[in-house]
Amino acid sequence: EAFNANVAAAKALNAFIVETPEKALDAADAADKAKAAGETLGPLAGVPIGMKDLFCTQGVQTTAASHMLEGFTPTYESTVSGKLWAAGAGMLGKLNLDQFAMGSSNETSYYGNVISPWRRKDGGNAALAPGGSSGGSSSAIAARLCPAATGTDTGGSIRQPAAFTGISGIKPTYGRCSRWGIVAFASSLDQAGPMARTVRDNAILLEVMSGFDPKDSTSLDLAVPQWEANLSSDLRGKTVGIPREYRPDGLNAEISAMWDRGIEWLKDAGAEVVEVSLPHTQYALPTYYIIAPAEASSNLARYDGVRYGQRDLPDGAGLQDMYAATRAAGFGPEVKRRIMIGTYVLSAGFYDAYYTQAQKVRALIARDFELAFEKCDLLLTPTAPSASFALGEKQADPLAMYLNDVFTVPASLAGLPAMAVPGGLDAAGLPIGLQVIGKALDEQTVLNASLAIE
Ligand code: GLN
């Protein structure tokens, strides 16, 4: 009875779109057999992993949490998921997410919102957002349904859900993890990464997930460092930069206090702390919300009712009618909003005013980081401007929702590695998260500082 109650509670979180326990059991059996035969085990032998439903998985439905891709069963495996299976892991199921990874609360999913396992001390039993877009991943890990999951992060979708649910997750340097076989949102920003309860687990997973892939033209042809073997919480000799623009007037007092505690923890680990400036920070959010929709509108043009998933063919309809009907029914409101913004900023009359300008500002934001990293080895900031909020609270106001990403999008625009790590609980008893941002390719320092905080 207790077991059934637990299963019912777990299912009520709505974290999984498809469950594949047989695959996880097969991996566990294979690990047992290999062990009995004295064979060397892969680094993830028998570990059950939740797979964000943005990764194409051979023979298992992949929807990007959209109606558009309902019933789409890939005939191939994404590079990153394939690497996890090759390391011995088994898939527990496909995890819910914001539709096409667009959102910060998991409320844009066609399969219903995911619920965080956390509750406010003072808020009755009101359901809270698990963050997004990787909200199925964060909720499943926080609820102990799986020890680890994949996420993808275009503007914060690994880090913000990790912060909302008291777990950790790292977005590596752009190009570390292959994007091949991951449903594309904004290709110049999309990165895969792990989410797990501990920094060490993240290091182990990231090592498996990273590596050169000739099938992704932006994949970095570099050896994968031994992040786990080199983990150390000793930060002597390291300088931590505190970007002053991340502490605007009106920053939530509890977030601000958490940040101060984080600074003390890094000092205790031996680091020096300096203030730095990232002067173009205020332009990061508008820049992101031009570039990401622009790329999305182009990437999503492929969903035409011919090649993937759904087709709506009204009686007597011609080709154009079929496109229109398929896209009208297949995409949810947030996806349509992004496509409209994207096609607008890319249109002949507005391209220079918006898209070209955004690309220039993106370069300035990347330069801010380069200059700051002349004075320090890593940056410490909050991950999100608040703790989790109630489901429905921000759904009607896209701008309020986009503001959630204010601390995560700058590192995305600059392609830098960034990790969310728990920073404690707020007065309502909800998790709040710190963010460590590193130099390009310096995931080691990011992981080490996160370890010192954890
Ligand atoms: N919340 C951001 C958005 O809606 C980031 C999403 C992501 O990183 N996939 O675009």
Boltz pocket constraint, residues with backbone or C-beta under 6 A from the ligand:
constraints:
  - pocket:
      binder: B
      contacts: [[A, 100], [A, 101], [A, 102], [A, 103], [A, 104], [A, 132], [A, 133], [A, 152], [A, 153], [A, 154], [A, 155], [A, 156], [A, 157], [A, 158], [A, 185], [A, 292], [A, 401], [A, 405]]
      max_distance: 6.0
